[in-house]
């Protein structure tokens, strides 16, 4: 077992380690993007309404966000490579189950299991890089990982459109199997094992369990409440979710070795960055979910064209994020984190005009470009601030918490915003006319939420003086 980081990025083991972590992360990134594009086709094949489609996205996000911190802790304790490989195998088996799903409930259950596998492999990929590469090669390795992650995010919509339009959405899950097999083979052959040495204290298992119950109850209540008229089951689930989340915070407050030490939120910049993360990524999750539905069901776009329609925003982030990060380093994060969400919110407000008969060049594309430019300003500054607000010894927990909040924000927003906009979520199919009628309201809610992230940043993020952290591309993919 390796105890000291000593891999060189140009060595054979270093290159194989980077390939394994990039391939696994890319598999998860692309899978999420493809599923977003495939949602309308899945709904038509299974004859289900918006609530079931919400669960197809949220089942995965629920277990990922609930167990992400636990996945990182298990890797530190029992071996990062071991947990990483376990997560990859778990993800592959769940992907196979998704691909053969005979109905919507089976698919939702398989997606939930898939999210749990991702909670093991996602923190493991960066943790392996951090623990195995020597200090002088760690930055370039993380930079390469981030760049390829952004590239996967860019090709995801195109690949998703091609798969759904010319083959079947099931192929989006089956292609994970050979990728996972390659990752496992490379990892067992080339990636060194590492784990945290010394006294670690008792493992915090009840915390993630309470978080899962809380997020599950909250999501179920918010998703199923509107179409059922807030029946007893949805109300009980909602109350139980709130109580469980409160118990989670209380438990973390008094546990001797909490996965999420609440003391870190006493740092104003860290709290502000994560509050802004919740607002911005909640808005992003709902925009991507509703826009793909509107383009395909409301405007009649093919899956390929719907996927490609969103590509300009991802390409802008891919090619301009590093420059935006350097700008934030020179002028401080407050201005980019204030202006970026407000500019992205303007793009979301422009998406209100995406109604049946709207032109792509005159309506969709300008909104996507403005939206993308807002992300360019926001994402690098937001990620660097969340990572840099705490001491370097807490960089791991800072990254895990920020990732977790971003995932949970999308989970809750996708459950809440469609109903808040008046879009019917029950029934046996997506009501195209109702979706088209209420889509502008949904985009207005998203724009307001995103702009709130800019306001939060203005009042909580320092103008200068924040420690610079390793570059990262954020969570958009």
N, C-alpha and C positions, 0 to 999 in steps of 0.2 A: 504493500500500500504506500502510495506517495504521501509524504507529509509536508514537503516544502515545494512551492511552485518553482519549477525549473525548465518548463518547456519553452523552446524558442519557436517563434511563429514560422520560421523558415525550415525547421527540422521536419522530418517525416512524421513523427508522432504529433507534432504541433499542427501540421497541416491536416492530418486525419482527424484530430480532435475538433478543429474548427469546422471541417466538413460535416462531422456528425452532428454538432450542435446547430449548425445552420440548416441542415436538412430537416431536422426534427422541428425546429421553430417554424421553418417555411411550410412544412406540412400542416401545422396547426393554423398558421396565418391564412394560407390559401383555402383551407377547408372552411374557415369561417366566412371568407369572402364569397366563395362559391355557393354556400348555403343561402346567403342573403339573396343572391341572384336567382336561386332555384325555388325560393319560397312560393311565388305565384304558381309555378308548375306543380309543385307538391300539393298545394291547396286544391287545384283542379283535379289532379289524379285521385286524391283521397276524398274529394267532395267535402272539405271541412271549411269552417269559417275562420275569421281573423283570430279568434282566441286560440285555436289550435296552432295556427301559424306563429303566433306570439310564443307559444310554448316550445315550438321547434327551435326558436332562437334562444329563448330564456332558459330552457332546460339545461342547455350547455353552459350558459353564463352563470346559472345558479350554482352548480357544483364547482365550477372553476373559481368563482369569487369566494365561495365558502371555504374551500380547502386549499387555496393558493398558499397561504401562510404556512399551513401544516405541511404541504409538500416541500417547501423550502427547509423547514425544521427537520423533517424526516431525512432529507438528503444530508444535512449537516451531521446528524446523529448516526445514521446507519450506512452512510456512503453515498456520495453524490452520483457516481456512475450507476450504482445499484438502483437508486430511486429513479434516475433518468431512464434507464433501460426498462424498468418496470412500467413507468409511465408510457413509454413508446409502445410496448407490447399491449398494455391496457387500451391505449388509444386505438391501436390497430384492430383489436378484437371488437371494440365498440363500433368502429367504422364499418366492419363487416356486418354487424347487426343492423346498423343504419341502412346499409345498402340492400339488405334483404327484407327490410321492414314491409309487412303485408298491409299495415294500416297506420293511421296517425298515432294512436296511443303507443304502439310498439316503437315507432320512430322517436317519439318524445322520450320514452324510457331509455332508448339506446343513446340518444343525444345527451341525456343526463349522465350516463355512464362515461360517455366520451369526454365530457367536461371534467370529470374526476381524474381521468387519465392525463388530461392536459394540465391539471393542477400539479401533477408530479413532474412532467417533462418541461413545462414552461420555466419555472424557477431554476430547474436543474441545468438548463442550457447555459445561462449566464453564470451560474455558480461554478460550473466546471471550468469555464474560461477564467474566472476570477481566481480559482484555487489552483489551477495547474500551470498557467503561463507565468513566466518570470516577470517581475515588475516592469521592465523596459519594453516588454512585448505585449503587456496586458491592454494598453490603450489601443494600439493597432488592431489587436484581436477583437476587442469590443467594437471598434469602428467598423471592421469588416462584417461582423455579425449584424450591426445596425444597418449597414448599407444593403446587405443581402435581404434583410427583413423588409426594408422599404421596397426593394425590387420585387419581392414576393407579393407585397401589398399592391404593387402596380400591375402585375400580370394577373392577379387573382380575378378581377372583374372580367377581363378578356377571356381567360381560361374558363371561368364559370359560364359565361355566355355561350362559348363554343360547345362545352359539354352539354349544357341543358338544351340548346337548340338543335344540335346535330346528333346527339346520342341520347343519354338519359341522365337525369339528376343522380341516379344511383351510382353512376361512374365516378362522381365526385368523391364518394366514400371508398369505392373499391381501389382507386389509385393510391390511397394511403397505404395499402398492404405491401406492395413492393418497396416503397420508400421506407416504411418502418422496418422491414426485413434488412435493408441495406444499413440503416442506422444502427440496428442491434449488432450486426456483424462487425461493423467498423468500431463500435464502442467497446465490445468485448475483446477485440483484437488490439486496439491501439490507444484507447482512452485510459489514462491511469486513474486508479481509485483514490479518492481523498475523503476525509471526514474531519469534523471539528474535534480536536483533542482536548483532554482535560475534563473537569467536572462541568456537567451541563444542567444538572438539576432535573426535576421531574418534567416529563413531556406534557405540554398543555394540549390534552385531547378534548376535554369538555368545552373549551373555548370554541374551536371550529364546529363542534357538534351544535352548540347553541346558535352560532352564526348561521349554520345551514338551516336549522329549524326556523330561525327568525326570518331569514331571507326567503325561505320557501313559503312560510305562512303569509308573509307580506305580499310576495309576488302572486300567490294563488288568490288571495283576497282581492287584490287590485285588478287582476286579470279576469277572474270569474264573477266578481261582484256586479259590474255593469250589465252583462248580458242576462244575469239571473235575477236582476232587480234587488240585489243585495239580500239574498236569502240567508238563512241562519248559518249554513256551512261557510259561506264566504265571509260573513261577519266574524264568526268564531276564528277562522283562519287568520284574518287580519289582526284581530286582538292578540291571538296567540303569537303571531309574528312579532308584534311590537313588544310584548312581554319578554319573549326569548331574546330579542336584540338588547333590551335593557339589562337582562340577566347576563348576557355576554359581556357588556361593558363593565358590569359590576364584578364579574368573575375575573376579567382581565386586570381590574384595578387591584385585586387582592392576591392574585396568583403569584407565587415566588418566581416563576420563570415564564411570563406571559408571551404568547406569540406576537401580540400587539401591545407593547407597553404604552399606556396612555400618557405617560409623562412626556413623550415626544411631541404631543400636541400643544404643550406649553410654549413651544417655539413658534412665535407669531408667523414667521415666513413659511414654516412647514404647514401649519394649520391653514393659512391663507392659500397656499399652493394646492392643497388637497381639497379645500372648499371650491376653489376655481375648477379643479379637475372634475369634481362631481357635477358641476353645472355644465361645463363644456362637453364632457364626454357623455353625459346624459342626453344632451341635445344632439350630439353626433349619432349616437345609437338609434335614436328615433328617426332622424333624417334619413339615414341609410335604409332603415326598415321600411318607412312609409314611401320614400321616393321610388324605390324599386317596384313596389306594388303599384304606385300611381302610373309609372311609365309603362308597365306591362298591361295592367288591367284597365287603366283609365285612358291611356293614349295609344294603346295597341302596339307598343314596341315589342320586338322580338327579345328573347333573353340575351342574345348577343349584343344587340344595340343598347339595351338597358344597362348591361355591364360596362360597355365601352363609354356610355354617356358620362359615367362618374370618373373615368380615367384621368381627365385633365387635372382634377384636384389632387390626386395621388401623385401624378408626375411633377406637379409644382412642388409638392412637399419633398419628393425624392431629389430634385435638382437644386432646390433653393434652401433646404433646411440647414445645411452646414453654414451657409453664408448668414442666415438668420441667427444661428447660434453664436457666430462670431460677433455679430452686431449686438446681441444681448450681452455678450461679455464685455463689450466696450462701453455701452451706455447704461448697463444695468437692466434687470429683468422687468422692472415695473412698467415701462412704456410698452414693450412688445406684448406683455401679458394683459395690458389694458386695451391697447388698440387692436390686437389680434382677435380676441373673442368678439369685439364689437364689429369688426370687419366681417368675420365669419357669420355673425348674426345678420348683417346686411345681406349677405349672399343667401342665407336661409329665408329672409323676408322676400327676396326676389323670387325664390322658388314658389311663393304663393301664386305666381302667374302661370305655373305649370298645370294647366287645365286641358281637358280634351280639345284638340285642334291647335294647341300651341306649337310654335315652330321651335325646333331644337336650336338652330343657329341664333335666333333672336331672343329666345326665352330661357331655354335650359342651359346652354353653354355659358352665357354671361354670368348667370347665377352661380354655376359650378366654379367658374374662374375666380369670382370674388370670394366665394366660400373657401376655395383652395388657398388663395393668398392670405386669408385670415388664419388658416391652419399653419401656413408657413411661419407667420409671426408667432403664433401661440405655442405650438408643440415643442420646439427645441427649448424655448425659455421656460416653459412650464415644467418639463422633465428635468432640466438642469437645476431649477430652483428647488423642486421637491427632493432631488438627490443631494444638493449642496447645502441645504438648510441645516442639516445635522452633521455632527462630526464624522470623519471618514470611517471610524470604527462602526458606525451605525448605517453605513451606506446600504448594506443588504436589507435591513428592515425598512429603510426609507423607500427603496425601490419596490419592495414587496407590498408595502402599505399603499403606495401611490398606484401601483398596478391594480391592486384589489379594489380600491375606491373607484377607479376608472371602469372596471368590469361591473361592479355593483351599480354604478350610476346608469350604465346602459341597460342593465337588467331591470331596474325599477322604472326607468323612463319608458322603455318599450311596453311595459305593463300599464303605465298610467296615461301617457299622452294620447294614444288613439282614442280611448274612452273619453278623456277630457275634451278632445276635439269634436266629439259627437259621432265618431265613426262606429257603426254597429259592429260588435265583436262576436256575436252569437251566430246561429244559423248554420247551414250546411255549405256555405260558400261565401266568398268575398262579394259584398254588394257593391258592384262597380259604380253605380250612380251615387250611392251614399258616400263611397270613398272619394269620388271626384268632387262632390259637393263640400265635404268637410276637410279635404286635404289642405286647403289654404289656412284654415284655423289651426291645424296641426303644425304647419310650418311657422305660423306666428307664435305659437307656444314655444316651439324649439328656439326661435330667434330670441325671444324674451329670456329664456333660460340661459342661452349662450351669452347674451349681452350681460346678464347678471354675473357671469364669470369674470368679465372685464371689470365690472364695478368692484367686485370683491378684491381683485388683484390690485386695483388702484389704492385701496385703503389698507391692504395688509402686506404687500410685497415691497421690500426696500428698493430704492432707486439704484443704489450701488452697495458695494461692500460684501456681496454674497460670495462665498467660496465657490470656485469653479469646479465642476465635477466632470467625470468622463462623459463624452457625448453619447447621446442616445436619440433614437428616432421617435420615442413615445409609444403610444398604444393604438394608434389609428388602425393599423392593419389588424 
